[in-house]
Amino acid sequence: MAPDHAVRFWWDRWRAFFRLQRGYEHRIYESWRMRAAKRLREIMHGIWNKGAPHGWIREDLWARLVEFRQQEDFKKLKQFNKRNRASSTGGSLHTGGSTTYEATRERMDAYEADLKRLQDERQTAIDAGDPAPPQSTRPRCGHE
């Protein structure tokens, strides 16, 4: 990941060519940042596959990159990611969208508590002889 000051430098250079509509700058910046990061990854991937630096990478930086990639921690991470990409279910299968597991668990706990409360209220009414006890219908989930 590039340092913030470098990202801002390139963002300012790119933005100088455009007039951005007021109120949309942050959204445009986020889109630009993601696309720039993707493009840089693609460029670096091509460089590693070629095995030689492009002319725009200084020799001293290239030597540091090569040294970094030869470290054991990097090699382990590379193998871990390779296994994840090869997995049929994905290395980290997330099916909750943008909702975190913690938030989903809290929502499910609240749902179960509401359902139990409704069932208890219905049973209490039945035990009291209520001829028309409340229905213990399914409570609403937080995302409905």
C-alpha angles and dihedrals in degrees: 000000000000120000115261094246091055092048091049091048092055092041091054091049092049094044091053088073095057142054106225121207113248113260095024101074096098093050091047090048092052091049092047092048093052093046092046091050091049092049092049090050090051092049093048091046089054091049093052092048090051091047095220134083125253116243092258094065113083115233093240091053091046089053090051091049091050090048091049092051091051093058115110093235091056092048091051091049091048092053092046092052092045091055091048093052091049093050116106091220096040125251092267112021110197117183100165097083111219092339113107121232089244092055091046092051091049090049092050092047090051091048092051091048091051092048092050091048091052092048091049091050091051093048091048090052092048091049089050090055097250106170091209108035117188115268114252092220121169111280118232118268118232093250098050 
